[in-house]
Amino acid sequence: MDKELLRVVLVAPRNPLNIGAAARAMSNFGFLTLRLVNPYEVAFREARSAVGAGAVLASAQEYPSVAEAVADCALVVGTTAAQNRNPQQPLHRLEYGARLIRRRLAVQPVALLFGSEKFGLSNDDLAHCHWLMRIPSRPEHGSMNLGQAVAVCLYELVRDPKAARARLTPPKKPTAEVLEALTVILLEVLGESGYIHARVEASTERKIRSLVRRLNLSAHDAEIWLGIFRQIQWRLKQERATGAQPKPGKDPRSWL
Amino acid sequence: MDKELLRVVLVAPRNPLNIGAAARAMSNFGFLTLRLVNPYEVAFREARSAVGAGAVLASAQEYPSVAEAVADCALVVGTTAAQNRNPQQPLHRLEYGARLIRRRLAVQPVALLFGSEKFGLSNDDLAHCHWLMRIPSRPEHGSMNLGQAVAVCLYELVRDPKAARARLTPPKKPTAEVLEALTVILLEVLGESGYIHARVEASTERKIRSLVRRLNLSAHDAEIWLGIFRQIQWRLKQERATGAQPKPGKDPRSWL
């Protein structure tokens, strides 16, 4: 997909804030060619909503008709909130339509049309389209904000299906040696503090060992917990040296 | 996924227009529980940008702290524009994070946190999160508009991977009988109009037949073209009956 080949075409947009928001979403996702057909307000280039996307607005081109705005495109796609305006014109859900657009963007320019905030694309506008595309919004409330519709469509274009299957940052895990060190010190602390008997049964030790593994700690966090329990252990030993007795609390061992 | 179990939490949002836009996107995608932590302006419930989503705004709940806003949730996810704020806190791309959220939403409430327009979520806010999620925007311009970020995240949650593989409305195709009728009448019209000789070679007929199939017409459109060529045929025959001669134009047959 060559992102430079996409033309985002806003047809008769009324609110400069929405034009700015569309430009911002374009910049967020790396599509920089904005075309406007008869924008309602001429001062759209100053829209403050285009945070960080001033360049997209500044280079936006204006056209007097849809035909002229899409003239260089080999695929013209109209967006619509309607479930089915005209059964003869193919209507694709965004998930599928974006695939077709990506494929075409590998070789030729594509126009993606968005209608005015109030009325969407007119039937005359839609007649310029090869097919229509629908964002899967609720039938009860299908009409989306212009800037949000642009953002969602462009997101689907840059979306990476492979990323859905893989984590971005698999954290480093602690070695068994570290987990065992943590287990041993935890057993000592639990014995020291009276939570379990100092000389525990093998079954209790096994349960504690397994409990530590279930924490599913990262390497980094395992070191922190090791430090925490070393400090607790040191403090408990100090207390014992100064003669303080650990207070027996309620017996919470029943869960073991 | 039980959509009622998602809590969209806006932390310290400043602009009521953005709160309204977030509510609209929520309504568009069918997530109706909005929570606000210390909104900057109290008059957000009147936000005009919540077109069609007044009910979401009206039922929005306010909380004095993140802890209270997410108290009932079994998974707390923070959104961030940063590539990697804190390497210890797992960071997932939206495509993967949404999968985890959907899975958890099948059984328990999930909080999805969005920070203020200016600063995003603070480090204190992020510490309440099990992990962070990033919309795959450009590194050069990662910061998204609040309403657009909400729209894109919720879209990914309702997105249907199966829909990417199947067309929504497979159009009915014409039968071979109809295509052949169209071919025959087209051959007659081309002969009648002087585009090809009235008695064409077999190879020319074969090329025209194949040309018609490559149009890849829908059943509906095939009938329209049949009507168009019948009318042209009728008119040509009438012209011949009244003695008018078809004018030979340039020879465009060279492409055949």
Interface residues (C-beta under 8 A of the other chain):
Chain A: A21 R24 A25 S27 N28 F29 G30 S49 V51 G52 A53 N84 P87 Q88 P90 L91 H92 R93 E95 Y96 A98 R99 R134 I135 P136 S137 R138 H141 G142 S143 M144 N145 G147 Q148 A151 V152 Y155 E156 V158 R159 D160 P161 A163 A164 R165 A166 R167 L168 T169 P171 S218 H220 D221
Chain B: A21 R24 A25 S27 N28 F29 G30 S49 V51 G52 A53 N84 P87 Q88 P90 L91 H92 R93 E95 Y96 A98 R99 R134 I135 P136 S137 R138 H141 G142 S143 M144 N145 G147 Q148 A151 V152 Y155 E156 V158 R159 D160 P161 A163 A164 R165 A166 R167 L168 T169 P171 S218 H220 D221
